[in-house]
């Protein structure tokens, strides 16, 4: 079932600004099925672990600090071609460069507070889904 799931996290800024419902509505309208959902607050250690792939990047420390600064909403989404379709729905990492109508354009303010995280590959979608949700394998969804 690889290719049919992706993970998103509504980031702390968007949660505290009460954009969660509007973002979920757009996700549903785009044809994604929510297979798992939870609101949580990442500890600094959890944020470090989740974003470990970026540990050598200059923005890593600020990203970890930001993602541990408030509640997030994590979701496993299902749809054919989920990763690519979701990346198109959310838009470019920088909201200033995102296409009109995308989630990041509407709800983000900058590269860090860009409203949502989206898996960047089928492989990472499975890894990230397993990080937030206890699943036995990729076919649990």
C-alpha positions in Angstrom: 0.0 0.0 0.0 3.0 2.3 -0.2 2.1 5.4 -2.0 -1.3 5.5 -0.4 -0.5 7.2 2.9 1.2 10.4 4.1 1.7 12.0 7.4 0.9 15.6 8.3 1.3 17.7 11.4 -0.5 20.9 11.9 2.3 23.0 13.5 2.1 24.9 16.8 1.4 28.3 15.3 -1.5 27.1 13.2 -3.0 25.1 16.1 -2.8 28.1 18.5 -4.3 30.4 15.8 -7.3 28.0 15.6 -6.7 27.0 12.0 -7.0 23.3 12.7 -10.6 22.9 11.6 -10.1 24.9 8.4 -7.0 22.9 7.5 -8.8 19.6 8.1 -11.7 20.8 6.0 -9.3 21.5 3.1 -7.7 18.1 3.5 -11.1 16.4 3.4 -12.2 18.4 0.4 -9.1 17.3 -1.5 -10.2 13.7 -1.1 -7.9 12.5 1.7 -9.3 10.1 4.3 -8.0 10.7 7.8 -6.9 7.3 9.1 -5.4 8.4 12.4 -5.5 11.7 14.3 -4.2 13.0 17.6 -3.4 16.3 19.2 -0.2 16.1 21.2 2.7 18.3 22.4 6.2 17.1 21.2 8.9 17.1 23.8 12.2 18.6 22.7 13.6 15.0 22.5 10.7 13.9 20.4 11.1 16.9 18.0 14.9 16.1 17.8 14.1 12.5 16.9 11.4 13.3 14.4 13.6 15.8 12.5 16.9 13.9 13.0 17.2 13.8 9.2 17.9 17.6 9.3 20.3 17.5 12.3 23.2 18.8 10.2 21.2 21.7 8.7 21.5 25.2 10.1 17.8 25.5 10.9 17.6 22.2 12.9 17.9 23.8 16.4 15.3 26.4 15.7 13.0 23.9 14.1 13.2 21.5 17.1 12.6 24.4 19.5 9.6 25.6 17.5 8.0 22.2 17.1 8.3 21.6 20.9 6.8 25.1 21.7 3.1 24.1 21.5 0.5 21.6 20.6 0.5 19.9 17.2 -2.1 17.8 15.4 -0.7 14.7 13.7 -2.7 12.8 11.1 -2.1 9.8 8.8 -3.9 10.6 5.5 -4.9 8.1 2.9 -5.4 8.6 -0.8 -3.9 7.2 -4.0 -0.6 9.0 -4.7 -0.9 10.5 -1.2 2.6 12.1 -0.8 2.7 13.9 -4.1 -1.0 15.0 -3.9 -0.6 16.3 -0.3 2.6 18.2 -1.2 0.7 19.9 -4.0 -2.2 20.8 -1.6 0.1 22.3 1.0 2.4 24.3 -1.4 6.0 25.4 -1.1 7.8 25.4 2.2 8.0 29.2 2.1 4.4 30.5 2.2 5.5 33.6 0.2 6.4 31.2 -2.7 3.4 28.9 -2.3 0.7 28.9 -4.9 -2.6 30.7 -4.2 -5.1 28.4 -2.5 -2.5 26.1 -0.9 -2.6 25.5 2.8 0.7 27.1 3.4 -0.2 30.2 1.4 -3.4 30.6 3.4 -2.3 29.7 6.9 1.5 30.1 7.0 3.6 33.2 7.8 7.2 32.0 7.0 9.3 28.9 6.4 9.1 27.9 10.1 5.5 28.8 10.7 4.3 27.4 7.4 1.2 25.7 9.1 1.8 22.1 8.2 4.4 19.4 7.8 4.0 16.9 5.0 6.0 13.7 4.3 8.4 14.1 1.4 8.5 10.4 0.3 6.5 7.2 0.5 9.3 5.8 2.7 9.2 8.7 5.1 5.4 8.7 5.2 5.6 5.2 6.7 8.5 6.1 9.1 6.7 9.3 10.2 3.3 7.6 10.6 5.0 4.9 12.8 6.6 7.7 14.9 3.2 9.1 15.9 1.0 6.1 15.8 1.5 2.5 16.9 1.0 0.5 13.7 2.4 -2.9 13.0 3.2 -2.3 9.3 2.3 -0.1 6.4 -0.8 -2.1 5.7 -2.6 -1.0 8.9 -4.2 1.8 7.0 
